[in-house]
């Protein structure tokens, strides 16, 4: 956004300013964390299933 005095704002009208203390956080961090948790859950499920099958033999 351009102010009346000609200076350009540090953000546009379509975006919001980054909250203080959140400068090192990206919008994809939450998604990355969720994907990581799902992968861990799937790995754990299949690891337990595989070990249970091996014990049955």
N, C-alpha and C positions, 0 to 999 in steps of 0.2 A: 504494500500500500504506500502511496506517495502522499506525504503530508503537505499542507499548504506551503510550508517553508522550503519544499523541495527535497527534504531528506527522505530516504527510503526506510520504512520500518524493517525490523529484522525478521518479520514473518508476514505472510500474505493473509488476505482476508479468509481464504479457504482453509487455513491451518491454524492451529492453536500454539501458543508459545510452550516451550518445554518447561515443565514445572521444576522448581529449584530442587537440586539433589537427584534429579532423574536424567541428567545430561548423558550418562553412560549407558542408559537403557534404551534399547531399540524396540520398535513395535513388534518385531518378530521374536523377541525373547520369550514371550509367553507361549507362542506357538511352538518354538523350539523345545521349551520345557515340557509341554504337553506331549509332543511327539516322542521325546526321550523317555517319558514315563510309560507311554504305550509300548514302545519297543522293549523296555525292561520287563513289562508285564507279560508280553508275548514270550520273551525268552524264558522267563521264570516258569510260565505255564508249560512250555514244551520241555524244559529241562526236567521238571517234576514228572511230567508224563513219561518221558523217556526213562528216567530212573525207576519209576513204578513198574514199567514194562520189563525192565532188566531184572527186577527183584522177583517178578512172577516166573521167570524162566528157570 
